[in-house]
């Protein structure tokens, strides 16, 4: 697979950093997918540890498939998901620490229909519903997201920032 480019227009979105609620940040699509600030990207990829990689892989195959994501690399116990041939989200076995600490992971959706498709796909696997698809005007006027729990208990979201 070759890396592609996601086409999109720049858009304004309020910063969600604590104490900086009113600041505006310019966001733009970046080559290879994802959204970056005008000064570049903060994250290249993210990895989480799973109690049951097989169960988590089945969940993410289904849920991310609704957003256009696929397995880009698969080393058996460690799997990288992404778009355009670049693994940006990795899962693997729990190898450090004891117990569990919830993570919040938000995946970009190209439109509101994709958010709804993600929600249907995720709940179709038996995922716990945290929040059904809806607008979240407290973030900004066109923030549209849905939230579910993955098999490890993480808060997983699909979000679209574009107006309908």
N, C-alpha and C positions, 0 to 999 in steps of 0.2 A: 504494500500500500504506500502511496505517496502522501505527503502532507498537503492539505488543501488550505483554502482560505475562506473563512466565514465572512460573508458580505453583510454589512450593516452600517447604519448611520450613527454618528456620534450622538450622545444623548446626555442630558443633565440628570443627576440623581443626587439627593442629599446624602452626605456622609453619615454613616451610622456609628461612628466612633463616639464613645462616651464623652460627654462634655462638648461635642462638636456637632450638635444636631442640626444647626442651621447652615453649615458650610455646604457649598456645591462642589461636586467633583465631576470632571469631564470623563466620560467613559467611551471607549471605542472598541470595535471588534479587532482582534489581533490575528495574524497569520497562524494557522494551526488550530484555531478555535479559542474560545474563552473571551473574557472581557478584561481589559487592562485600563489603567489610568493613563493620563497623558504622558507621564514620566516612565511608563513601563509596567511590567507585571510583577506582582509580589510573589505569587506562587507558580511553580512550574508543574508540580505534581504533589499528590497527597496520598498517604498510605495509612490504612487502619489495620489493627490486629483483630482477628475474629476467633471466637470459640469454636465454630464449625465452618471451615472454609467452604465446604461443599454446599451447605445450606445458604451461606451468604452469597456464593457465586450464583446459585439458582435465582435468588432474589434479585441481585444486581443485573444478571442477564435479562430478566424480564422487565424490571423497572427502568433501567437505563436504555433498553431497547426501544422503549416508547419515546425516548428523547434523541434517538439516533446514535446512541452509544453501543459499542460492541467490545468483546474481548479483543484486545490488540496484541497482547502477549500473554502466554499461559505457560508457566513453569510447574504446573501441578499444584503445589501448595501455595504458590504466589501468582496472582493474576492481575494483569493491568488492563483497565478499561479506558476507552477514549473514543475520539472521533478523528477522522482524517489521518488514521495511522499512528497517532501519538498517544501513548498511555499517560493519562493525567490522574487517574484514580486507581489505586492499588489496594488489594486485600491480601492478607496472608494470615498464618496461624499466630495465635498469641504466644509470644516468646519472652516477654518481659513483664514484670509487675504481677500483682495478684489482684483479683477482684475486677471491677468494671467502673469506668468513668465515662459517662455519656459524651458523645461528640455530636455537633450539629454540622451537617454536610448539606450544602445547597448546590444543586445542579442547575445550570442555565437551560431554559427552555426557549425555543425560538418564537413561540406564540402561546396563547392561552389554551388552544386546543391540545398542544403538547403537554401542558401542565395537567389537563384533565386526563389525557391518555396515560401519563405517568401514574397518576393517582389510581386509575382503573387497573392498570397492570400491577402496581404494587399491592393494592388491596386484594387483587385476584390471587396473589400468592399467600394471602392470609395475614398480611402486614396490619398491625394495629393502626387505626386512624387517629392521628393527633389533631389535624385540622383539614377539613374538606377544602377543595379549591375555592378561593374567594379573593377579593381585593383586600389589601392591607394598607389603607390610606394613612395609617400612622407612620409608615415607612416613606411612601410617596404616593401620589395620586394613581399611578398605573401599576403599582407593585401587586402582582397576581401570583399567589403561591398555594401549594398544598404540602402537607407534612404527614409523614408516616414513620413508624418504627421499623428498622431493619431487624433481621433475626438476632442481632447482638444487642438490641435496645437503643441503637443510635437514632437520633432525630434526623430524618432524611427529608429534604425538601426539593421540589422542582419549582423554579421561579421564572417568571417572564416580567421584564420591566417595560415592555412596549405597550402602548395603549391598544385597545381592541379596534 
